[in-house]
């Protein structure tokens, strides 16, 4: 059973919003658009423009549509 991508459990783990793997907080970032946890393997880091920071794949696709 995958963990929530919105909250950490008592061991400091959460599920990635994209791949749904259970990951430690050291390998997670927060998507700057949806505020859900995404692992560093799935996240895209935006260096310029708005939004600035880590973005999950679902939100990246929403940005590119606009």
C-alpha positions as CSV (number, residue, x, y, z in Angstrom):
1,X,0.0,0.0,0.0
2,X,1.5,3.3,-1.1
3,X,1.8,6.1,1.4
4,X,0.2,9.5,1.0
5,X,2.0,12.1,-1.2
6,X,0.8,14.9,1.1
7,X,2.0,13.8,4.5
8,X,5.0,12.1,6.0
9,X,4.6,9.0,8.2
10,X,6.3,8.6,11.6
11,X,9.4,7.1,9.9
12,X,9.9,10.2,7.7
13,X,8.6,8.6,4.5
14,X,6.0,9.5,1.9
15,X,4.9,8.3,-1.5
16,X,5.9,10.1,-4.7
17,X,2.9,11.7,-6.4
18,X,4.3,10.5,-9.8
19,X,5.8,7.0,-9.5
20,X,4.1,6.2,-6.1
21,X,7.2,4.7,-4.6
22,X,7.7,5.0,-0.8
23,X,10.7,7.2,-0.3
24,X,12.6,8.8,2.6
25,X,12.4,12.6,3.1
26,X,16.0,12.9,2.0
27,X,15.0,11.9,-1.6
28,X,11.7,13.9,-1.7
29,X,11.0,17.5,-2.8
30,X,7.7,19.4,-2.7
31,X,6.1,20.4,-6.0
32,X,5.9,24.2,-6.0
33,X,2.5,24.1,-7.8
34,X,0.5,21.3,-6.1
35,X,2.4,21.1,-2.8
36,X,2.7,17.3,-3.0
37,X,5.8,15.2,-2.5
38,X,7.7,14.1,-5.6
39,X,10.9,12.0,-5.6
40,X,14.1,13.6,-7.1
41,X,14.0,11.0,-9.9
42,X,10.6,12.2,-11.2
43,X,10.9,15.9,-10.4
44,X,11.8,18.6,-12.8
45,X,13.8,21.6,-11.5
46,X,12.8,24.9,-13.1
47,X,15.6,27.4,-12.8
48,X,13.8,30.3,-14.4
49,X,10.3,31.5,-15.1
50,X,7.3,31.1,-12.9
51,X,7.1,28.8,-11.0
52,X,10.7,28.5,-9.8
53,X,11.8,25.2,-8.1
54,X,10.8,21.5,-8.2
55,X,7.7,20.5,-10.2
56,X,6.1,17.1,-10.5
57,X,5.5,15.7,-14.0
58,X,1.7,16.2,-13.9
59,X,2.2,19.9,-13.2
60,X,4.9,20.2,-15.8
61,X,2.5,19.0,-18.4
62,X,-0.1,21.6,-17.3
63,X,2.5,24.4,-17.6
64,X,3.4,23.3,-21.1
65,X,-0.2,23.3,-22.3
66,X,-0.7,27.0,-21.4
